[in-house]
Amino acid sequence: MYLFLFLADMQLGAYATFSGMNERDVGRYAHERDMQVRPVPRVEGFEWDAARYSEAVDAVNSLRPDLVLIGGDMIDDTNAEDQYDEFMRITDRIDDDIPIKWVPGNHDIADDNVVPTMASIATYRAAFGPDFYAFDHGPIRFVALNTVVIDHPELVPGEWETQRAFIEAELAEAAERSRPVVMLGHHPLFTRHADEEDDYWNLPLVRRKPILDMVHRHGVPLALAGHWHRNSHAGDGEFEMITTGPVGYPLGFDPSGFRVVEVSGGRISHAYRPLDA
């Protein structure tokens, strides 16, 4: 059996960002962005989020997976060095023989937490490495995407087109090798159904559709994402689009946690593991 874990939305600092809101603020977030924010007293710092991530790292070391995938939004403020330093300090506690791979979230690679620039992408690459790439590990070909660019390519001309060509080439090669592909990204392609309307949580249909066309053409079985801060199991034919709840602050009704994925006998299965389990 091959085992890997998908952790997303540690987002050190998010609890403080959402703290101190009154009932009117909570209602506005629920109405405008489908966010379930809890009214708690105002706090500063990132102690709450760091504690959740530390708990997740303890679970990683206990489970001994073959691979750990970090699905983006490692910190809340792209420019907060203290958040980044604490995130890396906790990450360094993962046992040295457990490999880690990264994909960028909007809070990691866009200075305004939404729209990336060439400068913000360069900063991310200096800290974490390539923002989109592919690799073999165990029986799986992993294709990691920069969904932040796919969501908002307007300030990075040519980056979406380069990534689109990369996706086509990688999926075609994996299909020729009869190697199953798991796609990774921060934003889900969709959260409920493949032709849903554009919103803050999914990728725009104008770029979602060509990716889905490639997914179906090359027989991709599974994609994993975060960003929504809750769980979603959606599909389009044989393709599964799995959105995983946050290691950090939930914005739905699922608890903090991460996803455990097992590959055995050519079958891929997965389950959400709450941190308090």
Secondary structure, 3 states (H helix, E strand, C coil): CEEEEEECCCCECHHHHHCCCCHHHHHHHHHHHCCCCCCCCCCCCCHHHHHHHHHHHHHHHHHCCCEEEECCCCECCCCCHHHHHHHHHHHCCCCCCCCEEECCCHHHHCCCCCCCCHHHHHHHHHHHCCCCEEEEECCEEEEECCHHHHHCCCCCCCHHHHHHHHHHHHHHHHHHCCCCEEEECCCCCCCCCCCCCCCCCCCCHHHHHHHHHHHHHCCCCEEEECCCCCCEEEEECCEEEEECCCCCCCCCCCCCEEEEEEEECCEEEEEEEECCC
